[in-house]
Amino acid sequence: MNNKKDENYIYYLVAQNLKKQRKLKGLTQSKFAELCNYSDGFIMNIESKKYHQTFSLGTLWKFAEVLNIDIREFFKPLDEK
């Protein structure tokens, strides 16, 4: 998903940054889901490169709160090589 003109790119960008931040905090998908009060499957679908899962700004805010990060971290450009 490298087409930045596609509106779904923002979900891809956020998902990859979510995965990075979650791992930096040492959280599994399952533990993170539990802390956010979401299902494992929902988190797995968001982070999946094969499945397109949408989510609300409220959900994104919750993720930032649980990870104790600024919500803008989710919108940082990816290190694409």
N, C-alpha and C positions, 0 to 999 in steps of 0.2 A: 504494500500500500504506500506508494511513493507519490501518488498524484495529489499534490497539495491543492489542486483546484476542485477536487471531489469533496463534497461536504462531509463525507464519512472520514476523511483524513483526521479531523479533530478528535474523533473517538479513538482512532489508532494512536495518535500522538499522546493523548491523555493516558490510554491504556498502557503504553510502553513506559511512560514516566511513572505511572502507578506501580507497575511491577518493579521498576528500579528502586523506588522509594520504599516499597514494602520489604524488599530484600535487604536494603540498607539497614532497616530496623530489625532484621532478623526474624521476620514473621512469615509463617507459611500462609498459603491461601486460606487454608482452613481456619487458622487462628485469627487471621485478619478478618475473615467473614464473621467469625464469632464476635469479635470486638466491635464490628460495625452493625451487628444484628441483621446481617444479610445471609443468604444461603451460600454454601460453598460453590454451587453451580453458577450463581450469579457472578461471583468474583472470577471464577474460571472462565466464564464466557466473555467477560470484559477484557481479561488479559489475553485471550486467545487471538492468534493471528488469523485463524481460519473462520471464526464465527464473529458476526457483527452484533454486538450487544449495545443498545443505547442505554443512557442513564440520565438522570436529571441533575441540574445544578445543585440541588439539595443533597443528592447522593455524593456528588463531588466534594461539597463542603464537609460532609460527614467523614469522607476518606481523609481529607486534610486534617480534620480535628483529631481523628484516631491516630494518625501518623505524626501529629504535632508538627506539621509543616505549613508553610504559606501555600495557599491554593494555587498561586502562580507557578509553583514548581511543576505542576502537571502540564504546563503549556510551553516548557522550555524545548528548544529545538533538539532533535535527536542527533546523536553522533553517527551520522550515516557515512559508512566507508565503502 
